[in-house]
Amino acid sequence: AYIKRRSNLILLAENTPLVPAEELANCLRESLLCLKTAGVAGALETAPSLQGLLLPAPLAALAYDFFEAETEQLYPSLRKLQVMLTGDAALCLQVRAMAPGAALPPPWQAERLENAGASLRQSRENDAILLCLTLPEGRLRP
């Protein structure tokens, strides 16, 4: 699913610099569906504020790359994923991964995040790993 959806983001970016936030949600939704076939429960919640929101294509790609890389890293102990995508004051991709015994992933591509003006928070809550990728609203629209 990742290769298919990531390729779709690349093709969209060739035609327009902005992509609907719903495209990112579709990428996440399809990845969660594939994880379900591998025994990992998952759910995606999207905020109403995403409707009509246009993202710079590189931002959509960054968010999806982040999700896939972190999911892949946690996969051996991953049991459940809860994903929330919001676009109120900032685009925020929150991931709550139930991964008993897993260590916090190492910081993900710090230079790429910094160049995008993004921030990443990671924490642990019992058997859950919490990840939050945030991009300031000023970067949502060119």
C-alpha angles and dihedrals in degrees: 000000000000095000092046095047095040089051089051090054090051092051092048091050090055090060101038136010091224128060128189113260086232088071089062089047089052090052092052093044093053093047090051090050091054091048089053090061087055092054099262113128114220144173135188123207119189125192120235087238089075092069108110093001113141119206129198104256093238089056093052089049092048092052093048093045089051092051094048095045094049093044091050092050092051096039099103091064099022115129104159140008127201112188128187125187118191135170107190113117090347139004104265127185109191121188125188108190121190099211111151112212095005119135121231108273115251115261109288119236097320094187093051091049092047092050089053092048088242130144131207128206122190129184143153128236111183105297093348127094114207120205126180124184112191132184119188115249092242088070095051095080124036 
